[in-house]
Amino acid sequence: MVRLASYLVADSVESYRADHIDGESIEAVFDPPELDEGLALRQSIPSDLTTLLREWALGFCPLNAIERSLSDLIDARRSNADRLFAT
């Protein structure tokens, strides 16, 4: 069983601060441009993957469930790509 830290799916600086261990030191460790860059990267993640990441950050889940979900996501994207290029 694993649990993703909530700050891994942070969509704002306030979300970073919500982490009870590292929240107080986020701004001391990272410059504001670094935080902005990290947030911009997270916002560029496709919504289907973001949904999975948020689910995994809610509580503990089996690692093999994460692996299976990622494999399913990859397969679905391949299937969609195949359909697009077949037409």
HTML snippet that shows the backbone in 3Dmol.js (N, CA, C, O; Angstrom):
<script src="https://3Dmol.org/build/3Dmol-min.js"></script>
<div id="view" style="width:600px;height:400px;position:relative"></div>
<script>
const pdb = `
ATOM      1  N   MET A   1       0.844  -1.169   0.000  1.00  0.00           N
ATOM      2  CA  MET A   1       0.000   0.000   0.000  1.00  0.00           C
ATOM      3  C   MET A   1       0.896   1.241   0.000  1.00  0.00           C
ATOM      4  O   MET A   1       1.894   1.314   0.718  1.00  0.00           O
ATOM      5  N   VAL A   2       0.513   2.200  -0.818  1.00  0.00           N
ATOM      6  CA  VAL A   2       1.238   3.461  -0.882  1.00  0.00           C
ATOM      7  C   VAL A   2       0.232   4.606  -0.811  1.00  0.00           C
ATOM      8  O   VAL A   2      -0.969   4.428  -1.017  1.00  0.00           O
ATOM      9  N   ARG A   3       0.755   5.760  -0.518  1.00  0.00           N
ATOM     10  CA  ARG A   3      -0.071   6.960  -0.508  1.00  0.00           C
ATOM     11  C   ARG A   3       0.759   8.087  -1.086  1.00  0.00           C
ATOM     12  O   ARG A   3       1.883   8.328  -0.647  1.00  0.00           O
ATOM     13  N   LEU A   4       0.209   8.774  -2.068  1.00  0.00           N
ATOM     14  CA  LEU A   4       0.899   9.921  -2.641  1.00  0.00           C
ATOM     15  C   LEU A   4       0.695  11.122  -1.734  1.00  0.00           C
ATOM     16  O   LEU A   4      -0.399  11.344  -1.216  1.00  0.00           O
ATOM     17  N   ALA A   5       1.745  11.885  -1.549  1.00  0.00           N
ATOM     18  CA  ALA A   5       1.638  13.101  -0.745  1.00  0.00           C
ATOM     19  C   ALA A   5       0.726  14.094  -1.454  1.00  0.00           C
ATOM     20  O   ALA A   5       0.782  14.225  -2.677  1.00  0.00           O
ATOM     21  N   SER A   6      -0.104  14.786  -0.702  1.00  0.00           N
ATOM     22  CA  SER A   6      -1.079  15.706  -1.290  1.00  0.00           C
ATOM     23  C   SER A   6      -0.415  16.821  -2.087  1.00  0.00           C
ATOM     24  O   SER A   6      -0.992  17.312  -3.056  1.00  0.00           O
ATOM     25  N   TYR A   7       0.795  17.229  -1.693  1.00  0.00           N
ATOM     26  CA  TYR A   7       1.436  18.318  -2.423  1.00  0.00           C
ATOM     27  C   TYR A   7       1.856  17.905  -3.830  1.00  0.00           C
ATOM     28  O   TYR A   7       2.162  18.765  -4.656  1.00  0.00           O
ATOM     29  N   LEU A   8       1.877  16.612  -4.115  1.00  0.00           N
ATOM     30  CA  LEU A   8       2.215  16.159  -5.469  1.00  0.00           C
ATOM     31  C   LEU A   8       1.132  16.521  -6.480  1.00  0.00           C
ATOM     32  O   LEU A   8       1.386  16.551  -7.684  1.00  0.00           O
ATOM     33  N   VAL A   9      -0.060  16.794  -5.996  1.00  0.00           N
ATOM     34  CA  VAL A   9      -1.149  17.210  -6.884  1.00  0.00           C
ATOM     35  C   VAL A   9      -1.586  18.646  -6.564  1.00  0.00           C
ATOM     36  O   VAL A   9      -2.705  19.050  -6.880  1.00  0.00           O
ATOM     37  N   ALA A  10      -0.701  19.394  -5.943  1.00  0.00           N
ATOM     38  CA  ALA A  10      -1.025  20.772  -5.567  1.00  0.00           C
ATOM     39  C   ALA A  10      -1.332  21.601  -6.806  1.00  0.00           C
ATOM     40  O   ALA A  10      -0.644  21.502  -7.822  1.00  0.00           O
ATOM     41  N   ASP A  11      -2.367  22.414  -6.707  1.00  0.00           N
ATOM     42  CA  ASP A  11      -2.699  23.305  -7.814  1.00  0.00           C
ATOM     43  C   ASP A  11      -2.578  24.774  -7.409  1.00  0.00           C
ATOM     44  O   ASP A  11      -2.984  25.669  -8.150  1.00  0.00           O
ATOM     45  N   SER A  12      -2.015  25.006  -6.226  1.00  0.00           N
ATOM     46  CA  SER A  12      -1.765  26.371  -5.753  1.00  0.00           C
ATOM     47  C   SER A  12      -0.694  26.306  -4.662  1.00  0.00           C
ATOM     48  O   SER A  12      -0.410  25.241  -4.114  1.00  0.00           O
ATOM     49  N   VAL A  13      -0.110  27.461  -4.363  1.00  0.00           N
ATOM     50  CA  VAL A  13       0.887  27.518  -3.287  1.00  0.00           C
ATOM     51  C   VAL A  13       0.239  27.117  -1.972  1.00  0.00           C
ATOM     52  O   VAL A  13       0.883  26.487  -1.134  1.00  0.00           O
ATOM     53  N   GLU A  14      -1.024  27.472  -1.780  1.00  0.00           N
ATOM     54  CA  GLU A  14      -1.734  27.109  -0.557  1.00  0.00           C
ATOM     55  C   GLU A  14      -1.852  25.586  -0.434  1.00  0.00           C
ATOM     56  O   GLU A  14      -1.793  25.038   0.667  1.00  0.00           O
ATOM     57  N   SER A  15      -2.016  24.921  -1.557  1.00  0.00           N
ATOM     58  CA  SER A  15      -2.079  23.449  -1.536  1.00  0.00           C
ATOM     59  C   SER A  15      -0.751  22.855  -1.108  1.00  0.00           C
ATOM     60  O   SER A  15      -0.714  21.847  -0.402  1.00  0.00           O
ATOM     61  N   TYR A  16       0.346  23.482  -1.536  1.00  0.00           N
ATOM     62  CA  TYR A  16       1.660  23.030  -1.075  1.00  0.00           C
ATOM     63  C   TYR A  16       1.753  23.135   0.441  1.00  0.00           C
ATOM     64  O   TYR A  16       2.247  22.227   1.110  1.00  0.00           O
ATOM     65  N   ARG A  17       1.276  24.245   0.967  1.00  0.00           N
ATOM     66  CA  ARG A  17       1.364  24.493   2.418  1.00  0.00           C
ATOM     67  C   ARG A  17       0.495  23.542   3.230  1.00  0.00           C
ATOM     68  O   ARG A  17       0.696  23.410   4.438  1.00  0.00           O
ATOM     69  N   ALA A  18      -0.459  22.883   2.599  1.00  0.00           N
ATOM     70  CA  ALA A  18      -1.364  21.985   3.314  1.00  0.00           C
ATOM     71  C   ALA A  18      -0.646  20.748   3.847  1.00  0.00           C
ATOM     72  O   ALA A  18      -1.154  20.083   4.750  1.00  0.00           O
ATOM     73  N   ASP A  19       0.520  20.434   3.305  1.00  0.00           N
ATOM     74  CA  ASP A  19       1.277  19.277   3.782  1.00  0.00           C
ATOM     75  C   ASP A  19       1.735  19.538   5.209  1.00  0.00           C
ATOM     76  O   ASP A  19       2.416  20.528   5.476  1.00  0.00           O
ATOM     77  N   HIS A  20       1.362  18.648   6.127  1.00  0.00           N
ATOM     78  CA  HIS A  20       1.644  18.892   7.545  1.00  0.00           C
ATOM     79  C   HIS A  20       3.127  18.770   7.902  1.00  0.00           C
ATOM     80  O   HIS A  20       3.540  19.254   8.956  1.00  0.00           O
ATOM     81  N   ILE A  21       3.924  18.144   7.060  1.00  0.00           N
ATOM     82  CA  ILE A  21       5.353  18.001   7.362  1.00  0.00           C
ATOM     83  C   ILE A  21       6.164  19.129   6.732  1.00  0.00           C
ATOM     84  O   ILE A  21       6.956  19.783   7.410  1.00  0.00           O
ATOM     85  N   ASP A  22       5.966  19.354   5.439  1.00  0.00           N
ATOM     86  CA  ASP A  22       6.791  20.316   4.715  1.00  0.00           C
ATOM     87  C   ASP A  22       6.116  21.653   4.453  1.00  0.00           C
ATOM     88  O   ASP A  22       6.742  22.568   3.918  1.00  0.00           O
ATOM     89  N   GLY A  23       4.871  21.773   4.815  1.00  0.00           N
ATOM     90  CA  GLY A  23       4.113  22.970   4.478  1.00  0.00           C
ATOM     91  C   GLY A  23       4.755  24.275   4.906  1.00  0.00           C
ATOM     92  O   GLY A  23       4.718  25.253   4.160  1.00  0.00           O
ATOM     93  N   GLU A  24       5.338  24.308   6.084  1.00  0.00           N
ATOM     94  CA  GLU A  24       5.910  25.553   6.592  1.00  0.00           C
ATOM     95  C   GLU A  24       7.192  25.946   5.881  1.00  0.00           C
ATOM     96  O   GLU A  24       7.545  27.125   5.851  1.00  0.00           O
ATOM     97  N   SER A  25       7.893  24.977   5.309  1.00  0.00           N
ATOM     98  CA  SER A  25       9.184  25.293   4.719  1.00  0.00           C
ATOM     99  C   SER A  25       9.161  25.433   3.197  1.00  0.00           C
ATOM    100  O   SER A  25      10.201  25.677   2.585  1.00  0.00           O
ATOM    101  N   ILE A  26       7.996  25.284   2.585  1.00  0.00           N
ATOM    102  CA  ILE A  26       7.917  25.330   1.119  1.00  0.00           C
ATOM    103  C   ILE A  26       8.500  26.619   0.559  1.00  0.00           C
ATOM    104  O   ILE A  26       9.350  26.578  -0.330  1.00  0.00           O
ATOM    105  N   GLU A  27       8.058  27.751   1.064  1.00  0.00           N
ATOM    106  CA  GLU A  27       8.550  29.015   0.531  1.00  0.00           C
ATOM    107  C   GLU A  27       9.987  29.296   0.941  1.00  0.00           C
ATOM    108  O   GLU A  27      10.680  30.058   0.267  1.00  0.00           O
ATOM    109  N   ALA A  28      10.445  28.698   2.028  1.00  0.00           N
ATOM    110  CA  ALA A  28      11.839  28.872   2.431  1.00  0.00           C
ATOM    111  C   ALA A  28      12.771  28.066   1.532  1.00  0.00           C
ATOM    112  O   ALA A  28      13.916  28.459   1.308  1.00  0.00           O
ATOM    113  N   VAL A  29      12.287  26.953   1.023  1.00  0.00           N
ATOM    114  CA  VAL A  29      13.109  26.072   0.198  1.00  0.00           C
ATOM    115  C   VAL A  29      13.027  26.453  -1.279  1.00  0.00           C
ATOM    116  O   VAL A  29      14.031  26.403  -1.989  1.00  0.00           O
ATOM    117  N   PHE A  30      11.844  26.831  -1.740  1.00  0.00           N
ATOM    118  CA  PHE A  30      11.629  27.113  -3.161  1.00  0.00           C
ATOM    119  C   PHE A  30      11.423  28.594  -3.402  1.00  0.00           C
ATOM    120  O   PHE A  30      10.728  29.268  -2.642  1.00  0.00           O
ATOM    121  N   ASP A  31      12.025  29.089  -4.456  1.00  0.00           N
ATOM    122  CA  ASP A  31      11.775  30.466  -4.892  1.00  0.00           C
ATOM    123  C   ASP A  31      10.395  30.516  -5.541  1.00  0.00           C
ATOM    124  O   ASP A  31       9.937  29.519  -6.100  1.00  0.00           O
ATOM    125  N   PRO A  32       9.730  31.666  -5.473  1.00  0.00           N
ATOM    126  CA  PRO A  32       8.411  31.772  -6.113  1.00  0.00           C
ATOM    127  C   PRO A  32       8.390  31.330  -7.580  1.00  0.00           C
ATOM    128  O   PRO A  32       7.433  30.675  -7.994  1.00  0.00           O
ATOM    129  N   PRO A  33       9.421  31.667  -8.390  1.00  0.00           N
ATOM    130  CA  PRO A  33       9.388  31.185  -9.785  1.00  0.00           C
ATOM    131  C   PRO A  33       9.428  29.647  -9.886  1.00  0.00           C
ATOM    132  O   PRO A  33       8.826  29.069 -10.790  1.00  0.00           O
ATOM    133  N   GLU A  34      10.129  29.000  -8.966  1.00  0.00           N
ATOM    134  CA  GLU A  34      10.158  27.529  -8.957  1.00  0.00           C
ATOM    135  C   GLU A  34       8.778  26.959  -8.636  1.00  0.00           C
ATOM    136  O   GLU A  34       8.337  25.990  -9.253  1.00  0.00           O
ATOM    137  N   LEU A  35       8.108  27.568  -7.672  1.00  0.00           N
ATOM    138  CA  LEU A  35       6.757  27.132  -7.330  1.00  0.00           C
ATOM    139  C   LEU A  35       5.818  27.329  -8.515  1.00  0.00           C
ATOM    140  O   LEU A  35       5.007  26.458  -8.827  1.00  0.00           O
ATOM    141  N   ASP A  36       5.935  28.477  -9.168  1.00  0.00           N
ATOM    142  CA  ASP A  36       5.091  28.745 -10.336  1.00  0.00           C
ATOM    143  C   ASP A  36       5.353  27.746 -11.454  1.00  0.00           C
ATOM    144  O   ASP A  36       4.426  27.293 -12.125  1.00  0.00           O
ATOM    145  N   GLU A  37       6.617  27.407 -11.646  1.00  0.00           N
ATOM    146  CA  GLU A  37       6.979  26.439 -12.682  1.00  0.00           C
ATOM    147  C   GLU A  37       6.400  25.061 -12.367  1.00  0.00           C
ATOM    148  O   GLU A  37       5.877  24.386 -13.253  1.00  0.00           O
ATOM    149  N   GLY A  38       6.492  24.651 -11.118  1.00  0.00           N
ATOM    150  CA  GLY A  38       5.921  23.368 -10.703  1.00  0.00           C
ATOM    151  C   GLY A  38       4.415  23.333 -10.872  1.00  0.00           C
ATOM    152  O   GLY A  38       3.855  22.326 -11.304  1.00  0.00           O
ATOM    153  N   LEU A  39       3.760  24.437 -10.530  1.00  0.00           N
ATOM    154  CA  LEU A  39       2.310  24.514 -10.691  1.00  0.00           C
ATOM    155  C   LEU A  39       1.924  24.486 -12.167  1.00  0.00           C
ATOM    156  O   LEU A  39       0.946  23.840 -12.543  1.00  0.00           O
ATOM    157  N   ALA A  40       2.684  25.179 -12.997  1.00  0.00           N
ATOM    158  CA  ALA A  40       2.404  25.183 -14.437  1.00  0.00           C
ATOM    159  C   ALA A  40       2.554  23.779 -15.013  1.00  0.00           C
ATOM    160  O   ALA A  40       1.764  23.364 -15.861  1.00  0.00           O
ATOM    161  N   LEU A  41       3.563  23.054 -14.553  1.00  0.00           N
ATOM    162  CA  LEU A  41       3.750  21.680 -15.017  1.00  0.00           C
ATOM    163  C   LEU A  41       2.558  20.819 -14.625  1.00  0.00           C
ATOM    164  O   LEU A  41       2.050  20.055 -15.446  1.00  0.00           O
ATOM    165  N   ARG A  42       2.108  20.935 -13.385  1.00  0.00           N
ATOM    166  CA  ARG A  42       0.947  20.147 -12.939  1.00  0.00           C
ATOM    167  C   ARG A  42      -0.303  20.488 -13.747  1.00  0.00           C
ATOM    168  O   ARG A  42      -1.112  19.609 -14.046  1.00  0.00           O
ATOM    169  N   GLN A  43      -0.457  21.753 -14.096  1.00  0.00           N
ATOM    170  CA  GLN A  43      -1.633  22.162 -14.854  1.00  0.00           C
ATOM    171  C   GLN A  43      -1.584  21.665 -16.297  1.00  0.00           C
ATOM    172  O   GLN A  43      -2.608  21.636 -16.980  1.00  0.00           O
ATOM    173  N   SER A  44      -0.399  21.276 -16.758  1.00  0.00           N
ATOM    174  CA  SER A  44      -0.273  20.764 -18.126  1.00  0.00           C
ATOM    175  C   SER A  44      -0.522  19.253 -18.201  1.00  0.00           C
ATOM    176  O   SER A  44      -0.579  18.689 -19.294  1.00  0.00           O
ATOM    177  N   ILE A  45      -0.668  18.604 -17.057  1.00  0.00           N
ATOM    178  CA  ILE A  45      -0.919  17.158 -17.030  1.00  0.00           C
ATOM    179  C   ILE A  45      -2.337  16.906 -17.535  1.00  0.00           C
ATOM    180  O   ILE A  45      -3.276  17.569 -17.096  1.00  0.00           O
ATOM    181  N   PRO A  46      -2.500  15.955 -18.450  1.00  0.00           N
ATOM    182  CA  PRO A  46      -3.844  15.659 -18.968  1.00  0.00           C
ATOM    183  C   PRO A  46      -4.823  15.327 -17.841  1.00  0.00           C
ATOM    184  O   PRO A  46      -4.451  14.756 -16.817  1.00  0.00           O
ATOM    185  N   SER A  47      -6.066  15.696 -18.059  1.00  0.00           N
ATOM    186  CA  SER A  47      -7.080  15.573 -17.002  1.00  0.00           C
ATOM    187  C   SER A  47      -7.298  14.128 -16.554  1.00  0.00           C
ATOM    188  O   SER A  47      -7.573  13.887 -15.378  1.00  0.00           O
ATOM    189  N   ASP A  48      -7.180  13.158 -17.473  1.00  0.00           N
ATOM    190  CA  ASP A  48      -7.383  11.765 -17.065  1.00  0.00           C
ATOM    191  C   ASP A  48      -6.314  11.302 -16.084  1.00  0.00           C
ATOM    192  O   ASP A  48      -6.606  10.559 -15.147  1.00  0.00           O
ATOM    193  N   LEU A  49      -5.082  11.737 -16.297  1.00  0.00           N
ATOM    194  CA  LEU A  49      -4.008  11.386 -15.369  1.00  0.00           C
ATOM    195  C   LEU A  49      -4.130  12.179 -14.070  1.00  0.00           C
ATOM    196  O   LEU A  49      -3.877  11.640 -12.993  1.00  0.00           O
ATOM    197  N   THR A  50      -4.510  13.440 -14.157  1.00  0.00           N
ATOM    198  CA  THR A  50      -4.708  14.253 -12.956  1.00  0.00           C
ATOM    199  C   THR A  50      -5.764  13.643 -12.052  1.00  0.00           C
ATOM    200  O   THR A  50      -5.608  13.626 -10.831  1.00  0.00           O
ATOM    201  N   THR A  51      -6.834  13.143 -12.648  1.00  0.00           N
ATOM    202  CA  THR A  51      -7.898  12.503 -11.870  1.00  0.00           C
ATOM    203  C   THR A  51      -7.346  11.316 -11.101  1.00  0.00           C
ATOM    204  O   THR A  51      -7.640  11.148  -9.918  1.00  0.00           O
ATOM    205  N   LEU A  52      -6.550  10.494 -11.766  1.00  0.00           N
ATOM    206  CA  LEU A  52      -5.955   9.337 -11.080  1.00  0.00           C
ATOM    207  C   LEU A  52      -5.031   9.780  -9.948  1.00  0.00           C
ATOM    208  O   LEU A  52      -5.087   9.232  -8.848  1.00  0.00           O
ATOM    209  N   LEU A  53      -4.185  10.768 -10.216  1.00  0.00           N
ATOM    210  CA  LEU A  53      -3.259  11.251  -9.186  1.00  0.00           C
ATOM    211  C   LEU A  53      -4.012  11.766  -7.960  1.00  0.00           C
ATOM    212  O   LEU A  53      -3.617  11.496  -6.826  1.00  0.00           O
ATOM    213  N   ARG A  54      -5.084  12.499  -8.190  1.00  0.00           N
ATOM    214  CA  ARG A  54      -5.876  13.019  -7.068  1.00  0.00           C
ATOM    215  C   ARG A  54      -6.510  11.890  -6.266  1.00  0.00           C
ATOM    216  O   ARG A  54      -6.560  11.953  -5.038  1.00  0.00           O
ATOM    217  N   GLU A  55      -6.992  10.862  -6.950  1.00  0.00           N
ATOM    218  CA  GLU A  55      -7.573   9.708  -6.245  1.00  0.00           C
ATOM    219  C   GLU A  55      -6.521   9.020  -5.387  1.00  0.00           C
ATOM    220  O   GLU A  55      -6.791   8.652  -4.244  1.00  0.00           O
ATOM    221  N   TRP A  56      -5.331   8.849  -5.931  1.00  0.00           N
ATOM    222  CA  TRP A  56      -4.272   8.154  -5.194  1.00  0.00           C
ATOM    223  C   TRP A  56      -3.764   8.972  -4.016  1.00  0.00           C
ATOM    224  O   TRP A  56      -3.216   8.407  -3.069  1.00  0.00           O
ATOM    225  N   ALA A  57      -3.932  10.285  -4.056  1.00  0.00           N
ATOM    226  CA  ALA A  57      -3.477  11.139  -2.955  1.00  0.00           C
ATOM    227  C   ALA A  57      -4.490  11.206  -1.814  1.00  0.00           C
ATOM    228  O   ALA A  57      -4.184  11.746  -0.751  1.00  0.00           O
ATOM    229  N   LEU A  58      -5.695  10.666  -2.021  1.00  0.00           N
ATOM    230  CA  LEU A  58      -6.732  10.721  -0.988  1.00  0.00           C
ATOM    231  C   LEU A  58      -6.496   9.745   0.149  1.00  0.00           C
ATOM    232  O   LEU A  58      -6.870  10.021   1.289  1.00  0.00           O
ATOM    233  N   GLY A  59      -5.895   8.635  -0.137  1.00  0.00           N
ATOM    234  CA  GLY A  59      -5.666   7.629   0.894  1.00  0.00           C
ATOM    235  C   GLY A  59      -4.697   6.578   0.385  1.00  0.00           C
ATOM    236  O   GLY A  59      -4.117   6.718  -0.691  1.00  0.00           O
ATOM    237  N   PHE A  60      -4.533   5.545   1.155  1.00  0.00           N
ATOM    238  CA  PHE A  60      -3.623   4.479   0.760  1.00  0.00           C
ATOM    239  C   PHE A  60      -4.272   3.617  -0.309  1.00  0.00           C
ATOM    240  O   PHE A  60      -5.479   3.373  -0.287  1.00  0.00           O
ATOM    241  N   CYS A  61      -3.449   3.158  -1.245  1.00  0.00           N
ATOM    242  CA  CYS A  61      -3.971   2.251  -2.256  1.00  0.00           C
ATOM    243  C   CYS A  61      -2.861   1.272  -2.638  1.00  0.00           C
ATOM    244  O   CYS A  61      -1.677   1.595  -2.538  1.00  0.00           O
ATOM    245  N   PRO A  62      -3.249   0.084  -3.073  1.00  0.00           N
ATOM    246  CA  PRO A  62      -2.251  -0.912  -3.450  1.00  0.00           C
ATOM    247  C   PRO A  62      -1.433  -0.429  -4.652  1.00  0.00           C
ATOM    248  O   PRO A  62      -1.981   0.122  -5.607  1.00  0.00           O
ATOM    249  N   LEU A  63      -0.141  -0.639  -4.592  1.00  0.00           N
ATOM    250  CA  LEU A  63       0.738  -0.227  -5.677  1.00  0.00           C
ATOM    251  C   LEU A  63       0.331  -0.892  -6.987  1.00  0.00           C
ATOM    252  O   LEU A  63       0.402  -0.269  -8.047  1.00  0.00           O
ATOM    253  N   ASN A  64      -0.094  -2.153  -6.923  1.00  0.00           N
ATOM    254  CA  ASN A  64      -0.490  -2.821  -8.166  1.00  0.00           C
ATOM    255  C   ASN A  64      -1.750  -2.197  -8.759  1.00  0.00           C
ATOM    256  O   ASN A  64      -1.952  -2.282  -9.970  1.00  0.00           O
ATOM    257  N   ALA A  65      -2.599  -1.577  -7.953  1.00  0.00           N
ATOM    258  CA  ALA A  65      -3.771  -0.871  -8.479  1.00  0.00           C
ATOM    259  C   ALA A  65      -3.329   0.368  -9.262  1.00  0.00           C
ATOM    260  O   ALA A  65      -3.915   0.694 -10.294  1.00  0.00           O
ATOM    261  N   ILE A  66      -2.302   1.053  -8.772  1.00  0.00           N
ATOM    262  CA  ILE A  66      -1.745   2.207  -9.486  1.00  0.00           C
ATOM    263  C   ILE A  66      -1.147   1.737 -10.809  1.00  0.00           C
ATOM    264  O   ILE A  66      -1.389   2.337 -11.856  1.00  0.00           O
ATOM    265  N   GLU A  67      -0.366   0.663 -10.754  1.00  0.00           N
ATOM    266  CA  GLU A  67       0.244   0.130 -11.974  1.00  0.00           C
ATOM    267  C   GLU A  67      -0.821  -0.274 -12.988  1.00  0.00           C
ATOM    268  O   GLU A  67      -0.685   0.003 -14.180  1.00  0.00           O
ATOM    269  N   ARG A  68      -1.866  -0.919 -12.521  1.00  0.00           N
ATOM    270  CA  ARG A  68      -2.946  -1.368 -13.405  1.00  0.00           C
ATOM    271  C   ARG A  68      -3.670  -0.170 -14.020  1.00  0.00           C
ATOM    272  O   ARG A  68      -3.972  -0.169 -15.213  1.00  0.00           O
ATOM    273  N   SER A  69      -3.945   0.840 -13.210  1.00  0.00           N
ATOM    274  CA  SER A  69      -4.618   2.040 -13.706  1.00  0.00           C
ATOM    275  C   SER A  69      -3.787   2.750 -14.769  1.00  0.00           C
ATOM    276  O   SER A  69      -4.320   3.212 -15.777  1.00  0.00           O
ATOM    277  N   LEU A  70      -2.491   2.834 -14.539  1.00  0.00           N
ATOM    278  CA  LEU A  70      -1.615   3.476 -15.524  1.00  0.00           C
ATOM    279  C   LEU A  70      -1.558   2.662 -16.818  1.00  0.00           C
ATOM    280  O   LEU A  70      -1.577   3.230 -17.910  1.00  0.00           O
ATOM    281  N   SER A  71      -1.489   1.350 -16.697  1.00  0.00           N
ATOM    282  CA  SER A  71      -1.497   0.495 -17.890  1.00  0.00           C
ATOM    283  C   SER A  71      -2.798   0.655 -18.664  1.00  0.00           C
ATOM    284  O   SER A  71      -2.788   0.735 -19.892  1.00  0.00           O
ATOM    285  N   ASP A  72      -3.916   0.701 -17.950  1.00  0.00           N
ATOM    286  CA  ASP A  72      -5.217   0.899 -18.596  1.00  0.00           C
ATOM    287  C   ASP A  72      -5.278   2.250 -19.300  1.00  0.00           C
ATOM    288  O   ASP A  72      -5.809   2.353 -20.406  1.00  0.00           O
ATOM    289  N   LEU A  73      -4.743   3.272 -18.667  1.00  0.00           N
ATOM    290  CA  LEU A  73      -4.732   4.605 -19.255  1.00  0.00           C
ATOM    291  C   LEU A  73      -3.895   4.617 -20.538  1.00  0.00           C
ATOM    292  O   LEU A  73      -4.308   5.180 -21.552  1.00  0.00           O
ATOM    293  N   ILE A  74      -2.736   4.000 -20.484  1.00  0.00           N
ATOM    294  CA  ILE A  74      -1.869   3.918 -21.668  1.00  0.00           C
ATOM    295  C   ILE A  74      -2.569   3.159 -22.785  1.00  0.00           C
ATOM    296  O   ILE A  74      -2.552   3.587 -23.939  1.00  0.00           O
ATOM    297  N   ASP A  75      -3.185   2.032 -22.444  1.00  0.00           N
ATOM    298  CA  ASP A  75      -3.896   1.242 -23.449  1.00  0.00           C
ATOM    299  C   ASP A  75      -5.042   2.026 -24.069  1.00  0.00           C
ATOM    300  O   ASP A  75      -5.249   1.960 -25.281  1.00  0.00           O
ATOM    301  N   ALA A  76      -5.787   2.768 -23.259  1.00  0.00           N
ATOM    302  CA  ALA A  76      -6.904   3.563 -23.764  1.00  0.00           C
ATOM    303  C   ALA A  76      -6.407   4.662 -24.698  1.00  0.00           C
ATOM    304  O   ALA A  76      -7.032   4.941 -25.721  1.00  0.00           O
ATOM    305  N   ARG A  77      -5.301   5.272 -24.351  1.00  0.00           N
ATOM    306  CA  ARG A  77      -4.752   6.317 -25.213  1.00  0.00           C
ATOM    307  C   ARG A  77      -4.268   5.726 -26.528  1.00  0.00           C
ATOM    308  O   ARG A  77      -4.468   6.321 -27.587  1.00  0.00           O
ATOM    309  N   ARG A  78      -3.633   4.557 -26.468  1.00  0.00           N
ATOM    310  CA  ARG A  78      -3.196   3.891 -27.706  1.00  0.00           C
ATOM    311  C   ARG A  78      -4.392   3.568 -28.588  1.00  0.00           C
ATOM    312  O   ARG A  78      -4.364   3.778 -29.801  1.00  0.00           O
ATOM    313  N   SER A  79      -5.438   3.057 -27.961  1.00  0.00           N
ATOM    314  CA  SER A  79      -6.640   2.701 -28.698  1.00  0.00           C
ATOM    315  C   SER A  79      -7.256   3.918 -29.370  1.00  0.00           C
ATOM    316  O   SER A  79      -7.683   3.850 -30.522  1.00  0.00           O
ATOM    317  N   ASN A  80      -7.299   5.029 -28.650  1.00  0.00           N
ATOM    318  CA  ASN A  80      -7.829   6.283 -29.216  1.00  0.00           C
ATOM    319  C   ASN A  80      -6.953   6.772 -30.355  1.00  0.00           C
ATOM    320  O   ASN A  80      -7.461   7.213 -31.386  1.00  0.00           O
ATOM    321  N   ALA A  81      -5.643   6.696 -30.177  1.00  0.00           N
ATOM    322  CA  ALA A  81      -4.705   7.130 -31.218  1.00  0.00           C
ATOM    323  C   ALA A  81      -4.848   6.248 -32.458  1.00  0.00           C
ATOM    324  O   ALA A  81      -4.830   6.743 -33.585  1.00  0.00           O
ATOM    325  N   ASP A  82      -4.990   4.934 -32.241  1.00  0.00           N
ATOM    326  CA  ASP A  82      -5.157   4.013 -33.374  1.00  0.00           C
ATOM    327  C   ASP A  82      -6.407   4.360 -34.162  1.00  0.00           C
ATOM    328  O   ASP A  82      -6.391   4.346 -35.393  1.00  0.00           O
ATOM    329  N   ARG A  83      -7.501   4.674 -33.455  1.00  0.00           N
ATOM    330  CA  ARG A  83      -8.752   5.027 -34.125  1.00  0.00           C
ATOM    331  C   ARG A  83      -8.611   6.320 -34.914  1.00  0.00           C
ATOM    332  O   ARG A  83      -9.173   6.450 -36.001  1.00  0.00           O
ATOM    333  N   LEU A  84      -7.864   7.273 -34.374  1.00  0.00           N
ATOM    334  CA  LEU A  84      -7.678   8.551 -35.064  1.00  0.00           C
ATOM    335  C   LEU A  84      -6.897   8.370 -36.362  1.00  0.00           C
ATOM    336  O   LEU A  84      -7.230   8.957 -37.392  1.00  0.00           O
ATOM    337  N   PHE A  85      -5.859   7.555 -36.294  1.00  0.00           N
ATOM    338  CA  PHE A  85      -5.006   7.374 -37.461  1.00  0.00           C
ATOM    339  C   PHE A  85      -5.578   6.375 -38.459  1.00  0.00           C
ATOM    340  O   PHE A  85      -5.120   6.314 -39.600  1.00  0.00           O
ATOM    341  N   ALA A  86      -6.557   5.602 -38.054  1.00  0.00           N
ATOM    342  CA  ALA A  86      -7.173   4.606 -38.955  1.00  0.00           C
ATOM    343  C   ALA A  86      -8.161   5.263 -39.920  1.00  0.00           C
ATOM    344  O   ALA A  86      -8.488   4.701 -40.966  1.00  0.00           O
ATOM    345  N   THR A  87      -8.630   6.452 -39.558  1.00  0.00           N
ATOM    346  CA  THR A  87      -9.622   7.109 -40.427  1.00  0.00           C
ATOM    347  C   THR A  87      -8.991   7.916 -41.514  1.00  0.00           C
ATOM    348  O   THR A  87      -9.696   8.523 -42.320  1.00  0.00           O
TER     349      THR A  87
END
`;
const viewer = $3Dmol.createViewer("view");
viewer.addModel(pdb, "pdb");
viewer.setStyle({}, {cartoon: {color: "spectrum"}});
viewer.zoomTo();
viewer.render();
</script>
